[in-house]
Amino acid sequence: QVQLVESGGGLVQAGGSLRLNCTTSRIIFGIDVMGWYRQAPGKQRELVATISSNGWTNYGDSVKGRFTISRDGAKNTVWLQMNSLKPEDTAVYYCNIKKTLAAGDYWGQGTQVTVSS
């Protein structure tokens, strides 16, 4: 069973930065899309950013220009650099990895990000 291990969350003041990290408990092959989602209290889980195996990126409208997603496919690792953080970015952030041909869809346990005003 593959587990996703997330790190990097925490408490930061508005305008600050955090870098989230996610890696797998063992190397897996055939990864297609890696990404981050978030869920704030009382809200649905939403897309933050994804990156495909060929490097194409997709961002949620609320984070465009502030967040940057990157990956190391060989190491099964994905990062999320978050700059100019706002209180509305406060949420639990979840890592997600999807394999090609729908062969696997893995989620991390979530890491809390809290932005104080």
SVG drawing of the C-alpha trace seen along z (x, -y; Angstrom):
<svg xmlns="http://www.w3.org/2000/svg" viewBox="-20 -41 34 43">
<polyline fill="none" stroke="black" stroke-width="0.4" points="0.0,0.0 1.4,-3.3 1.2,-6.2 1.8,-9.9 3.8,-11.8 3.3,-15.5 5.2,-18.1 5.7,-21.9 2.5,-23.2 2.2,-25.5 1.3,-29.0 2.4,-32.0 1.5,-35.7 -0.3,-37.2 2.1,-38.0 4.5,-35.2 5.5,-32.0 5.4,-28.3 6.6,-25.3 4.7,-22.1 6.4,-18.8 4.8,-15.4 6.5,-12.2 5.5,-8.5 6.4,-5.9 7.9,-3.8 8.7,-4.4 5.8,-3.8 5.8,-3.9 3.4,-5.3 2.6,-8.5 0.5,-10.9 -0.7,-13.9 0.5,-15.1 -1.3,-17.9 -2.5,-19.7 -6.0,-20.3 -7.3,-22.1 -10.4,-22.1 -11.3,-24.9 -13.8,-24.4 -17.4,-24.2 -16.2,-24.2 -15.8,-21.7 -12.3,-20.4 -11.0,-22.5 -8.1,-22.4 -5.0,-24.3 -2.6,-23.1 -1.7,-20.1 1.3,-19.2 1.3,-16.5 4.1,-14.1 5.1,-16.4 5.2,-19.5 1.9,-21.1 0.5,-23.0 -3.0,-24.0 -3.9,-26.4 -7.0,-27.4 -8.0,-30.9 -7.5,-32.1 -3.8,-31.1 -2.6,-32.0 0.5,-34.2 1.1,-33.4 1.6,-29.6 4.0,-27.4 3.9,-23.7 6.9,-21.5 7.8,-17.9 10.6,-15.3 9.0,-12.4 11.9,-10.0 11.6,-10.7 7.8,-10.7 7.9,-14.1 5.8,-17.2 6.2,-20.6 4.0,-23.6 5.6,-27.0 3.1,-29.4 3.9,-33.1 1.9,-36.2 -0.3,-34.0 -3.7,-35.4 -5.9,-34.4 -8.3,-32.9 -5.6,-30.4 -6.1,-28.8 -7.1,-25.2 -6.0,-21.6 -3.9,-20.9 -3.9,-17.4 -1.5,-15.9 -2.8,-13.7 -1.1,-11.4 -2.8,-9.8 -1.4,-7.0 -1.9,-6.7 -4.9,-4.8 -6.7,-5.3 -4.5,-2.6 -4.2,-4.4 -5.4,-7.5 -3.6,-8.3 -4.2,-10.9 -2.1,-12.2 -3.4,-12.7 -3.4,-16.4 -1.3,-19.2 -2.7,-22.3 -1.9,-25.7 -3.0,-28.6 -2.5,-32.2 -3.0,-34.9 -4.0,-38.4"/>
</svg>
